[in-house]
Amino acid sequence: MSLVKTDLRGGVMTITLADEEHRNALGRQLTAELVTALDVADQDPEVRVVVLTNSGTVFCAGANLSERSAPDPSSTPVSAIDPRALFGRFRHSPKPYVGRIAGHCVAGGMGLAAALDISVAVDHAKFGFTEVRVGVAPAMISVVCLPKLRLADAQAAFLRGNRFSADDAVRMGLINSAVPADRLDAEIDAIVVDLLAGGPNAIAAAKQLIAVVPTMSEDAAFRWTADFSASLFASDEARAGMSAYLEKRPAPWIPLK
């Protein structure tokens, strides 16, 4: 039975973690199926936006401890999966990824929530870097979580291993917003509408700016972005978008209602 469900409608692929029995833990099968679904989303030209969500009351409980407590947990396929294929891929994908976090989110699930481009959670969800409570540390997910956290917040959350509210996760910068459960779909729909209103190449370019500019010196960044901006303005997509704006009609990439 598949543990990851996918659905593609109107350019939006919804990927649902559906292993409620194991609280959507990142076990061998679920992780492999999730990486495969993400590969499909990245490679399918029909996919404009990806929404990652969950069934059940838990978005993701992190590692599958039953598998990890095996005599040789390092030999399991989940350990062999390149973390860049999961946590690291979103930053480098040209497509926008939205987290619809409809449940609790701890440990490795925190890495997914923080790595996505935009994440919205139900306000009753609990979050936490709980790894120290089972004798490990949030190692791989620190790569995507630490850039979003103040040092003081990271120290308290990583060392205490306590659970905290969705509002605290917003305050800490791990997710974008927390809303009541009955508003979650409306919030996600509004974000998706905004993302579909942007040109696909422009969305990819905006994501590239976010990934590249902070790694540069100021002088290098201005030189690179000047050339990058010129190439964007000269593109077919920009010409079509500017013409549509001046003629007061929808851009050609906006889905028809």
N, C-alpha and C positions, 0 to 999 in steps of 0.2 A: 504494500500500500504506500502510495506516495505521501511524503511528509511535507512537501512544498507544493502549493497549488498556484497556478498562473491563469490570468485572464487578461485578454487584450481587447479593449474597446475604445474606439475613437482616438487612437494614438496613445492611449494610457495603458500601460501594463501594470496590473496589480499582482504582486507576489505575496502569498500568504503563508506564513509559517503555521503548519497545521498538525503539530505533534503535541496535542493537548496532554496526552498521557504523561509525557516527560517534560511538560512545561516549556515546550519549544527549545529545549537545550540543544547545544551545538554538538550533537553526536555525529557519528560517522555518516549515517545515511542522510540526515537532514542537512549537514554541512555540504556534502557532495551535491545534493539536489539543489541547494540554494546557489552554490557557485555555478552550476549548470544553467539555472534560470537567469542568473545575472549575466552570464555569457550571452545567452539568447537575447536578452534585453539590449545589451550593448551593441550586438551585431545586426539586429533586425531594423532595417530602415523605417519600418512602419511604427516603431516605438519612439514616441516623442518625450514621454514622461514615465517614470517608474515610481510606483507607490509600494513600499514594503510595509506589511502589516501582519497581524496575527489573528488566529482564532483562539478562543478560550480567554482565561483571565490573566495570562502571563505572556508578555511580548517575547521575552527570551530570558531563560534562567542561567545563561552562560554555558560552561562546559558540562557535558554529560558525565557526572561524577562516577556513575556505575562503570562506564567504559574507562575512564581515566584511572580508576582504582584497580584495574587489571594488573597482573604480575609485571607486565612490561608495557605500560601505557605509551611509551615513546614509539612503539611499533604500530600503533593504531593508525589507520588512514587519516583520521582527523588531525593528528599531529604532523602528518606529512604534507598537509595542504599548505601551500605558501600563504602566509597571512596577507600578503599583498593581493591575492586573488579574492579575498573576502573583505577585510577591513580597509585595505589600502586602495581598492579599486575605485571607490566613489569619487575621490579627489581627482583622479585622472580620467574618468569617463567623460565624454563630451555631453552626456545626457544628464538631466537633473533627476535626483533621487529624493523622494519625500518619504519620511517616516510617519506612518499612522500608528502610533504606539497605543494600542487599545488594552493595555494591561501592564503588570509590573515588569520591571526591567533591571536586572542586576548582572554583575560580573561581566562576562563576555557580551551580554546584551547591551551593556553600556557602550561597548565599542561600536556596535552597529548603530545605536542611536546617535552617538557623537559623530560618526563618520559620514552619515547621510547629509545631503546638502541642506535640507530643511526638515526638522522633526517636530511633530506636535503630539502631545500625550494627553490622555484622559487625566483629569486633575486628581483622581483618587489613586493613581499609580504610585508605587514605591520604587525608588531607585537606590543603587548602592554598589560600591566596589567591595564586595563581600569576600574577596579571595582570601584575605588574611585569616578569616574565621575558619578556613579549612586547610590552613598551612601553606598557602601559595601566595602569589602576588599578581596584580593586574599587569603582567609584563607586556604582552603583544598589544593589548588595547591601549596601553599608555601612549603609544605612538600617535594615535588619533585623538585621545582624550586630553593629554597634557597641553597641546596648543590652545585648547579652548578654556583652560582653567587658570585662575589665579594660583600662584604658588601656595598661598595659605589654604585655599580650598582643596587643592590637590593633596597637600600634606594631611589635612584633617580627614578627608574622605578615604584616601588610600590606607592610612595607618589605623583609623578606627574601625573600618569595615562595617560601619553602621548603615542602616537604611534611612533615606530621607525622602521628602515629598517631591512631587512633580514641580511644585512652585520653586523649591530649592534648586532643582535641576535646571530650571529656567534661569534663576538668579546666578547660578554658577557658570552659565553659558554652554551647558552640555546639550540642551534642546532649545527650541525657539519659543514654544508656548505650551501652556497647559489649559485645557478647556473642559467643561462638563461633558460627560459621555454623550448627552443628547445634542451637543454642538460639534462633536468631532468630525462627522462626515461633512457638515457644512463648511467647516474650517479647511479641511483637506480639499474639498471641491473648489473653494475660492483660490487656494494656492495653485491648483492644477490649471484653472482658467487663466491665471496670470502667466504661468509657465508656457501654456500653449499660445499665448498672445505674443511671445517673443520669438524672433526668428531662430530656427534650430542652430544655425551657425553662430549667431550672436550669443545664444545661451552657452554654447561650447566655448566661445571666446571669453565670455564673462567668467566662466569657471577656470579657464586658463589664467586669467589675470589674478584670480584669488590664489591659485596655486603657485604662480611664478614670481609675481612682483615682490612679495615679502622676502624672497630669498636674495634679492638684488640690492646693491647700493643705490642711493637715490639717483646719482648721475646715470648709472647703467639703466635703471628703471625708466627714467624719462626718455633715454635714447631708444630703448626697446619698445616702449609703449607708443612713441611717436610713429615709428615704422609700422607697428601693429595696427594702430588706429588708421593710418593711411591705407593699409591693405583692406581693412574692413570697409571703409567708405567707398573703396573702388570695387567692391564685390557685387555680384548680381543680386544677392539677397538684399544688400543695403539699397541698391538702386530701386528694387521693387518695393521695399518698405517705405522709402522716402516718397516715391511716386504715389503710393497708396495714401500716405499721410496728407500730402499736398492736395490730393484729389478727394479727400474726406471719404475714403472707402476702406474696408478691411484689408489688411495685408494678406497676400495670397496663402500664407501658411496657417492662418487662423481657421480652425475647423468651422464648417457651416453648421448652424444650429438647426 
